[in-house]
Protein backbone atom coordinates (compact mmCIF):
# COMPACT_ATOMS: atom_id res chain seq x y z
CA UNK A 1 0.00 0.00 0.00
CA UNK A 2 1.34 3.42 -0.97
CA UNK A 3 0.57 6.96 0.09
CA UNK A 4 -0.69 9.86 -1.98
CA UNK A 5 -1.86 13.29 -0.87
CA UNK A 6 -4.94 15.46 -1.37
CA UNK A 7 -4.07 18.46 -3.48
CA UNK A 8 -5.95 20.85 -1.16
CA UNK A 9 -3.23 20.30 1.44
CA UNK A 10 -1.21 22.85 -0.57
CA UNK A 11 -3.94 25.48 -0.57
CA UNK A 12 -4.69 27.77 -3.49
CA UNK A 13 -1.87 27.17 -5.96
CA UNK A 14 -0.92 27.02 -9.65
CA UNK A 15 -0.95 23.59 -11.28
CA UNK A 16 2.76 23.35 -12.10
CA UNK A 17 3.80 24.43 -8.61
CA UNK A 18 1.31 21.95 -7.17
CA UNK A 19 2.78 19.08 -9.18
CA UNK A 20 6.31 20.12 -8.21
CA UNK A 21 5.47 20.21 -4.50
CA UNK A 22 3.70 16.84 -4.54
CA UNK A 23 6.81 15.35 -6.11
CA UNK A 24 9.08 17.20 -3.68
CA UNK A 25 7.43 15.48 -0.71
CA UNK A 26 7.83 12.06 -2.27
CA UNK A 27 4.28 11.34 -3.45
CA UNK A 28 3.53 9.89 -6.87
CA UNK A 29 -0.26 10.39 -6.81
CA UNK A 30 -2.77 13.03 -5.81
CA UNK A 31 -6.47 13.24 -5.10
CA UNK A 32 -7.01 16.37 -7.16
CA UNK A 33 -9.55 19.09 -6.40
CA UNK A 34 -9.68 21.48 -9.31
CA UNK A 35 -11.32 24.31 -7.36
CA UNK A 36 -8.03 25.01 -5.56
CA UNK A 37 -5.93 25.44 -8.71
CA UNK A 38 -5.53 29.17 -9.30
CA UNK A 39 -4.40 29.23 -12.94
CA UNK A 40 -7.06 26.96 -14.48
CA UNK A 41 -10.71 27.93 -14.90
CA UNK A 42 -12.75 24.90 -13.87
CA UNK A 43 -16.11 26.55 -13.31
CA UNK A 44 -19.14 24.57 -14.56
CA UNK A 45 -18.94 24.38 -18.34
CA UNK A 46 -15.16 24.87 -18.53
CA UNK A 47 -13.76 21.35 -18.14
CA UNK A 48 -12.68 19.69 -21.38
CA UNK A 49 -10.57 16.85 -22.73
CA UNK A 50 -7.90 19.39 -23.65
CA UNK A 51 -7.71 20.83 -20.13
CA UNK A 52 -7.63 17.36 -18.60
CA UNK A 53 -4.91 16.15 -20.95
CA UNK A 54 -2.84 19.27 -20.32
CA UNK A 55 -2.97 18.84 -16.54
CA UNK A 56 -2.25 15.12 -16.74
CA UNK A 57 0.78 15.78 -18.96
CA UNK A 58 2.12 18.54 -16.70
CA UNK A 59 1.75 16.40 -13.59
CA UNK A 60 3.39 13.45 -15.36
CA UNK A 61 6.47 15.63 -15.95
CA UNK A 62 6.93 15.53 -12.18
CA UNK A 63 6.11 11.83 -11.87
CA UNK A 64 2.67 12.47 -10.38
CA UNK A 65 -0.50 10.59 -11.38
CA UNK A 66 -4.08 11.77 -10.91
CA UNK A 67 -6.07 8.62 -10.08
CA UNK A 68 -8.89 10.51 -8.31
CA UNK A 69 -10.78 13.76 -8.77
CA UNK A 70 -12.56 15.40 -5.86
CA UNK A 71 -15.74 17.38 -6.43
CA UNK A 72 -17.17 17.91 -2.96
CA UNK A 73 -20.60 19.49 -3.30
CA UNK A 74 -23.88 19.38 -1.40
CA UNK A 75 -25.92 16.75 -3.23
CA UNK A 76 -29.21 17.79 -1.58
CA UNK A 77 -28.63 21.54 -1.47
CA UNK A 78 -31.97 23.20 -0.65
CA UNK A 79 -31.03 26.12 -2.88
CA UNK A 80 -32.30 24.55 -6.13
CA UNK A 81 -30.22 26.72 -8.45
CA UNK A 82 -27.06 26.03 -6.50
CA UNK A 83 -27.88 22.32 -6.50
CA UNK A 84 -28.19 22.37 -10.29
CA UNK A 85 -24.73 23.93 -10.55
CA UNK A 86 -23.33 21.42 -8.04
CA UNK A 87 -24.62 18.46 -10.02
CA UNK A 88 -23.57 19.97 -13.35
CA UNK A 89 -20.03 20.36 -12.06
CA UNK A 90 -19.96 16.85 -10.62
CA UNK A 91 -21.23 15.34 -13.86
CA UNK A 92 -18.53 17.21 -15.80
CA UNK A 93 -15.93 15.67 -13.50
CA UNK A 94 -17.38 12.23 -14.23
CA UNK A 95 -17.40 12.92 -17.97
CA UNK A 96 -13.77 14.03 -18.19
CA UNK A 97 -12.21 11.97 -15.38
CA UNK A 98 -10.63 9.44 -17.75
CA UNK A 99 -8.90 12.27 -19.63
CA UNK A 100 -7.07 13.14 -16.41
CA UNK A 101 -6.11 9.48 -16.00
CA UNK A 102 -8.60 9.16 -13.13
CA UNK A 103 -11.04 6.31 -12.61
CA UNK A 104 -12.83 7.78 -9.59
CA UNK A 105 -14.64 11.02 -8.72
CA UNK A 106 -15.46 11.58 -5.05
CA UNK A 107 -17.98 13.65 -3.10
CA UNK A 108 -19.74 13.72 0.25
CA UNK A 109 -23.51 13.29 0.47
CA UNK A 110 -24.65 16.67 1.69
CA UNK A 111 -26.86 18.25 4.30
CA UNK A 112 -30.13 20.17 4.60
CA UNK A 113 -28.14 23.03 6.13
CA UNK A 114 -28.32 25.83 3.55
CA UNK A 115 -25.48 27.81 5.14
CA UNK A 116 -22.74 25.21 4.76
CA UNK A 117 -22.39 21.82 3.00
CA UNK A 118 -20.36 20.56 5.99
CA UNK A 119 -22.67 21.47 8.89
CA UNK A 120 -25.32 19.32 10.56
CA UNK A 121 -29.07 19.85 10.21
CA UNK A 122 -31.68 18.11 12.42
CA UNK A 123 -33.59 16.90 9.35
CA UNK A 124 -30.61 15.19 7.71
CA UNK A 125 -31.67 11.69 8.73
CA UNK A 126 -35.37 11.93 7.87
CA UNK A 127 -36.85 9.88 5.02
CA UNK A 128 -37.58 12.91 2.84
CA UNK A 129 -33.91 13.82 2.63
CA UNK A 130 -32.99 10.15 2.27
CA UNK A 131 -35.24 9.84 -0.76
CA UNK A 132 -33.85 13.04 -2.26
CA UNK A 133 -30.31 11.80 -1.84
CA UNK A 134 -31.09 8.37 -3.27
CA UNK A 135 -32.64 9.92 -6.40
CA UNK A 136 -29.57 12.14 -6.91
CA UNK A 137 -27.15 9.24 -6.41
CA UNK A 138 -29.13 7.05 -8.82
CA UNK A 139 -28.79 9.77 -11.46
CA UNK A 140 -25.07 10.24 -10.78
CA UNK A 141 -24.46 6.49 -10.85
CA UNK A 142 -26.04 6.34 -14.30
CA UNK A 143 -23.69 9.13 -15.39
CA UNK A 144 -20.70 7.26 -14.00
CA UNK A 145 -21.77 4.11 -15.84
CA UNK A 146 -22.07 6.09 -19.08
CA UNK A 147 -18.45 7.27 -18.88
CA UNK A 148 -16.94 4.12 -17.41
CA UNK A 149 -15.79 5.65 -14.11
CA UNK A 150 -16.58 5.25 -10.42
CA UNK A 151 -18.47 7.61 -8.14
CA UNK A 152 -16.95 7.44 -4.66
CA UNK A 153 -19.23 8.56 -1.81
CA UNK A 154 -17.75 9.69 1.48
CA UNK A 155 -19.79 9.56 4.67
CA UNK A 156 -19.56 12.29 7.30
CA UNK A 157 -21.17 12.66 10.72
CA UNK A 158 -22.79 15.99 9.78
CA UNK A 159 -24.27 14.76 6.49
CA UNK A 160 -27.21 12.60 5.41
CA UNK A 161 -24.91 9.57 5.30
CA UNK A 162 -23.50 9.78 8.80
CA UNK A 163 -22.90 6.12 9.72
CA UNK A 164 -21.52 3.00 8.00
CA UNK A 165 -24.97 1.44 8.34
CA UNK A 166 -26.62 4.24 6.35
CA UNK A 167 -23.90 4.08 3.70
CA UNK A 168 -24.47 0.33 3.40
CA UNK A 169 -28.20 0.94 2.97
CA UNK A 170 -27.60 3.45 0.18
CA UNK A 171 -25.29 1.06 -1.68
CA UNK A 172 -27.97 -1.62 -1.43
CA UNK A 173 -30.72 0.69 -2.68
CA UNK A 174 -28.60 1.98 -5.58
CA UNK A 175 -27.10 -1.29 -6.87
CA UNK A 176 -24.66 0.16 -9.39
CA UNK A 177 -21.28 -1.46 -9.99
CA UNK A 178 -19.93 2.06 -10.64
CA UNK A 179 -20.74 3.24 -7.11
CA UNK A 180 -18.28 2.81 -4.27
CA UNK A 181 -16.99 4.58 -1.18
CA UNK A 182 -14.13 6.59 0.23
CA UNK A 183 -13.02 4.93 3.46
CA UNK A 184 -12.32 7.36 6.28
CA UNK A 185 -13.30 6.12 9.76
CA UNK A 186 -12.68 9.57 11.25
CA UNK A 187 -15.78 10.77 9.43
CA UNK A 188 -17.93 8.32 11.38
CA UNK A 189 -16.47 9.27 14.76
CA UNK A 190 -17.80 12.11 16.89
CA UNK A 191 -17.96 12.98 20.57
CA UNK A 192 -20.74 10.45 21.17
CA UNK A 193 -18.79 7.39 20.00
CA UNK A 194 -15.10 8.35 20.22
CA UNK A 195 -14.70 6.11 23.29
CA UNK A 196 -15.55 3.05 21.17
CA UNK A 197 -13.61 3.97 18.07
CA UNK A 198 -12.34 0.41 17.51
CA UNK A 199 -15.92 -0.79 17.15
CA UNK A 200 -16.64 2.02 14.67
CA UNK A 201 -13.56 1.16 12.57
CA UNK A 202 -14.39 -2.56 12.56
CA UNK A 203 -18.03 -1.92 11.68
CA UNK A 204 -17.16 0.49 8.86
CA UNK A 205 -14.78 -1.93 7.15
CA UNK A 206 -16.98 -4.99 7.82
CA UNK A 207 -19.96 -3.29 6.15
CA UNK A 208 -18.17 -1.37 3.41
CA UNK A 209 -14.78 -2.99 2.85
CA UNK A 210 -15.69 -4.62 -0.46
CA UNK A 211 -16.84 -1.27 -1.89
CA UNK A 212 -13.78 0.84 -1.00
CA UNK A 213 -12.34 2.77 -3.95
CA UNK A 214 -9.77 4.86 -2.07
CA UNK A 215 -8.90 5.59 1.56
CA UNK A 216 -8.13 8.81 3.41
CA UNK A 217 -5.68 9.28 6.26
CA UNK A 218 -6.30 11.97 8.83
CA UNK A 219 -7.05 11.88 12.57
CA UNK A 220 -9.58 12.98 15.17
CA UNK A 221 -9.06 14.94 18.37
CA UNK A 222 -12.22 16.09 20.12
CA UNK A 223 -10.39 16.62 23.40
CA UNK A 224 -8.60 19.65 21.92
CA UNK A 225 -11.65 20.94 20.08
CA UNK A 226 -11.97 24.71 19.80
CA UNK A 227 -15.74 25.04 19.69
CA UNK A 228 -15.55 28.42 18.00
CA UNK A 229 -13.90 27.30 14.78
CA UNK A 230 -13.58 23.50 15.10
CA UNK A 231 -9.78 23.51 14.90
CA UNK A 232 -8.14 20.20 15.71
CA UNK A 233 -11.32 18.13 15.37
CA UNK A 234 -9.84 16.29 12.38
CA UNK A 235 -6.12 17.10 12.27
CA UNK A 236 -3.26 15.44 10.39
CA UNK A 237 -2.63 11.72 10.80
CA UNK A 238 -0.51 11.12 13.87
CA UNK A 239 -1.68 14.19 15.78
CA UNK A 240 -4.89 12.76 17.19
CA UNK A 241 -6.43 9.66 18.73
CA UNK A 242 -7.31 7.31 15.86
CA UNK A 243 -6.13 3.70 16.31
CA UNK A 244 -4.03 3.68 13.13
CA UNK A 245 -2.52 0.18 13.47
CA UNK A 246 -6.05 -1.26 13.60
CA UNK A 247 -7.27 0.91 10.71
CA UNK A 248 -4.31 -0.04 8.51
CA UNK A 249 -4.54 -3.73 9.42
CA UNK A 250 -8.23 -3.97 8.52
CA UNK A 251 -7.79 -1.84 5.41
CA UNK A 252 -5.01 -4.12 4.15
CA UNK A 253 -7.22 -7.15 4.76
CA UNK A 254 -10.16 -5.60 2.91
CA UNK A 255 -8.30 -4.04 -0.02
CA UNK A 256 -4.62 -4.97 -0.47
CA UNK A 257 -2.62 -2.38 -2.46
CA UNK A 258 -5.19 0.31 -1.70
CA UNK A 259 -3.95 3.88 -2.27
CA UNK A 260 -4.18 5.97 0.88
CA UNK A 261 -4.34 9.76 0.58
CA UNK A 262 -3.18 12.05 3.38
CA UNK A 263 -5.47 14.97 4.13
CA UNK A 264 -6.12 17.78 6.64
CA UNK A 265 -2.44 18.59 6.88
CA UNK A 266 -0.06 21.41 6.07
CA UNK A 267 3.23 21.25 4.23
CA UNK A 268 5.10 21.37 7.53
CA UNK A 269 3.35 18.12 8.53
CA UNK A 270 3.80 16.15 5.28
CA UNK A 271 6.88 14.15 6.16
CA UNK A 272 5.93 13.42 9.76
CA UNK A 273 2.39 12.39 8.82
CA UNK A 274 3.58 10.13 5.99
CA UNK A 275 6.13 8.52 8.31
CA UNK A 276 3.46 7.93 10.96
CA UNK A 277 1.04 6.25 8.54
CA UNK A 278 3.81 4.13 7.02
CA UNK A 279 4.81 2.91 10.49
CA UNK A 280 1.16 2.07 11.21
CA UNK A 281 1.05 0.12 7.95
CA UNK A 282 4.13 -1.83 9.02
CA UNK A 283 2.54 -2.54 12.39
CA UNK A 284 -0.57 -3.78 10.63
CA UNK A 285 1.51 -6.04 8.40
CA UNK A 286 3.27 -7.56 11.39
CA UNK A 287 -0.06 -8.27 13.07
CA UNK A 288 -1.29 -10.01 9.93
CA UNK A 289 1.87 -12.09 9.73
CA UNK A 290 1.49 -13.24 13.35
CA UNK A 291 -2.10 -14.29 12.67
CA UNK A 292 -1.17 -16.28 9.56
BELVEN-V727963 format. One record per residue. N is the residue number from 0. PSI is psi as a letter, one per 20 degrees, with the letter a starting at -180 (* if undefined). OMEGA is omega in whole degrees, -180 to 180 (none if undefined). BURIAL is I if it has 24 or more other ideal C-beta (glycine too) atoms within 12 Angstrom, else O. Layout:
[[N & PSI & OMEGA & BURIAL] [N & PSI & OMEGA & BURIAL]]
This chain:
[[0 & p & -176 & I] [1 & q & -178 & I] [2 & q & 167 & I] [3 & a & -179 & I] [4 & q & 174 & I] [5 & p & -177 & I] [6 & h & -177 & I] [7 & i & 176 & I] [8 & h & -178 & I] [9 & j & 177 & I] [10 & b & 178 & O] [11 & p & -169 & O] [12 & q & 175 & I] [13 & q & -171 & O] [14 & h & 180 & I] [15 & g & 178 & O] [16 & h & 177 & O] [17 & g & 180 & I] [18 & g & -179 & I] [19 & g & -178 & O] [20 & h & 178 & I] [21 & g & 177 & I] [22 & g & -178 & I] [23 & h & -179 & O] [24 & j & 171 & I] [25 & j & 179 & O] [26 & q & 179 & I] [27 & j & -179 & O] [28 & q & 178 & I] [29 & q & 169 & I] [30 & o & -165 & I] [31 & p & 172 & I] [32 & o & -174 & I] [33 & h & -174 & I] [34 & i & -180 & I] [35 & j & 178 & I] [36 & p & -169 & I] [37 & h & -174 & O] [38 & j & 176 & O] [39 & p & -180 & I] [40 & o & -178 & O] [41 & k & 175 & I] [42 & q & 180 & O] [43 & p & -179 & O] [44 & i & -175 & O] [45 & h & -180 & O] [46 & q & 180 & I] [47 & r & 175 & O] [48 & g & -180 & O] [49 & g & 179 & O] [50 & g & -179 & I] [51 & g & 179 & I] [52 & g & 179 & O] [53 & g & -179 & I] [54 & g & 179 & I] [55 & g & -180 & I] [56 & g & 180 & O] [57 & g & 179 & I] [58 & h & 180 & I] [59 & h & 177 & O] [60 & h & 179 & O] [61 & j & 179 & I] [62 & k & -177 & O] [63 & p & 175 & I] [64 & r & 177 & I] [65 & m & -178 & I] [66 & i & -172 & I] [67 & p & 171 & I] [68 & p & 174 & I] [69 & p & 175 & I] [70 & m & -171 & I] [71 & o & -178 & I] [72 & r & 178 & I] [73 & o & -174 & I] [74 & h & 179 & I] [75 & k & -180 & I] [76 & p & -178 & I] [77 & i & 170 & I] [78 & o & -169 & O] [79 & h & 179 & O] [80 & g & 178 & O] [81 & h & 178 & O] [82 & g & 178 & I] [83 & g & 179 & O] [84 & g & 178 & O] [85 & g & -175 & I] [86 & h & 175 & I] [87 & g & -180 & I] [88 & g & -180 & I] [89 & g & 179 & I] [90 & h & 176 & I] [91 & h & 177 & I] [92 & g & 177 & I] [93 & g & -176 & I] [94 & h & -174 & I] [95 & j & -176 & I] [96 & g & -177 & I] [97 & h & 179 & I] [98 & i & 173 & I] [99 & i & -170 & I] [100 & j & -177 & I] [101 & q & 175 & I] [102 & i & -174 & I] [103 & p & 172 & I] [104 & p & -174 & I] [105 & q & 175 & I] [106 & r & 169 & I] [107 & r & -169 & I] [108 & i & 173 & I] [109 & r & -173 & I] [110 & q & 176 & I] [111 & i & 178 & I] [112 & o & -176 & O] [113 & i & -177 & O] [114 & h & -178 & O] [115 & p & 178 & O] [116 & i & -177 & I] [117 & i & -175 & I] [118 & q & -179 & O] [119 & q & 170 & O] [120 & p & -176 & I] [121 & i & -180 & O] [122 & j & -174 & O] [123 & h & -175 & I] [124 & j & 177 & I] [125 & r & -174 & O] [126 & h & 178 & O] [127 & g & 179 & O] [128 & h & 174 & I] [129 & g & -178 & I] [130 & h & 176 & O] [131 & g & -179 & I] [132 & g & -179 & I] [133 & g & 180 & I] [134 & g & 179 & O] [135 & g & -178 & I] [136 & h & 176 & I] [137 & g & -180 & I] [138 & g & 180 & I] [139 & h & 178 & I] [140 & h & 176 & I] [141 & h & 178 & O] [142 & g & 178 & I] [143 & g & 178 & I] [144 & h & -179 & O] [145 & h & -175 & O] [146 & j & 175 & I] [147 & k & 179 & O] [148 & r & 180 & I] [149 & q & 169 & I] [150 & o & -179 & I] [151 & o & 180 & I] [152 & p & -180 & I] [153 & p & 177 & I] [154 & q & 179 & I] [155 & p & -174 & I] [156 & h & -179 & I] [157 & i & -174 & I] [158 & r & 179 & I] [159 & g & 174 & I] [160 & n & -173 & I] [161 & i & 179 & I] [162 & q & 174 & I] [163 & h & 180 & I] [164 & g & -180 & O] [165 & h & 175 & I] [166 & g & 178 & I] [167 & g & 178 & I] [168 & g & -179 & I] [169 & g & 179 & I] [170 & h & 177 & I] [171 & h & -177 & O] [172 & i & 175 & O] [173 & n & -171 & I] [174 & m & 179 & O] [175 & p & 176 & I] [176 & i & -180 & O] [177 & j & 179 & I] [178 & p & 178 & I] [179 & a & -175 & I] [180 & q & 168 & I] [181 & p & 180 & I] [182 & p & 175 & I] [183 & n & -176 & I] [184 & h & 178 & I] [185 & h & -178 & I] [186 & i & 176 & I] [187 & j & -178 & I] [188 & p & 175 & I] [189 & a & -176 & I] [190 & h & -178 & O] [191 & h & -176 & O] [192 & j & -176 & I] [193 & h & -179 & I] [194 & i & 177 & O] [195 & l & -176 & O] [196 & h & -179 & I] [197 & h & 178 & O] [198 & h & 179 & O] [199 & g & 180 & I] [200 & g & -180 & I] [201 & g & -179 & I] [202 & g & -179 & I] [203 & g & -176 & I] [204 & h & 176 & I] [205 & g & -178 & O] [206 & h & -166 & I] [207 & i & -173 & I] [208 & h & -177 & I] [209 & i & -179 & O] [210 & j & -179 & I] [211 & p & 175 & I] [212 & g & 175 & I] [213 & r & 177 & I] [214 & q & 175 & I] [215 & q & 178 & I] [216 & o & 170 & I] [217 & b & -176 & I] [218 & r & 172 & I] [219 & q & -178 & I] [220 & n & -180 & I] [221 & h & 180 & I] [222 & h & -177 & O] [223 & j & -173 & O] [224 & p & 171 & O] [225 & o & -172 & O] [226 & i & 179 & O] [227 & g & -176 & O] [228 & j & 174 & O] [229 & k & 175 & O] [230 & q & 174 & O] [231 & j & 178 & O] [232 & g & 178 & I] [233 & m & -177 & I] [234 & a & -180 & I] [235 & q & 178 & I] [236 & p & 179 & I] [237 & i & -180 & I] [238 & j & -180 & I] [239 & b & -170 & I] [240 & i & -175 & I] [241 & p & 177 & I] [242 & n & -174 & I] [243 & g & 177 & I] [244 & g & 178 & I] [245 & g & 179 & I] [246 & g & -178 & I] [247 & h & 179 & I] [248 & g & -178 & I] [249 & h & 178 & I] [250 & g & 178 & I] [251 & h & 178 & I] [252 & g & -176 & I] [253 & g & -175 & I] [254 & n & 176 & I] [255 & q & 178 & O] [256 & j & 177 & O] [257 & p & 174 & I] [258 & p & -179 & I] [259 & p & -176 & I] [260 & p & 176 & I] [261 & q & 176 & I] [262 & r & -180 & I] [263 & l & 179 & I] [264 & r & 177 & I] [265 & r & 180 & O] [266 & h & -179 & O] [267 & i & -177 & O] [268 & i & -172 & I] [269 & g & -173 & I] [270 & g & -179 & O] [271 & g & -180 & O] [272 & g & 178 & I] [273 & g & 180 & I] [274 & g & 180 & O] [275 & g & -179 & I] [276 & h & 178 & I] [277 & h & 177 & I] [278 & h & 177 & O] [279 & h & 175 & I] [280 & g & 180 & I] [281 & h & 178 & O] [282 & g & 178 & O] [283 & h & 178 & I] [284 & g & -179 & O] [285 & h & 178 & O] [286 & g & 177 & O] [287 & g & -179 & O] [288 & h & 179 & O] [289 & h & -178 & O] [290 & h & -179 & O] [291 & * & none & O]]
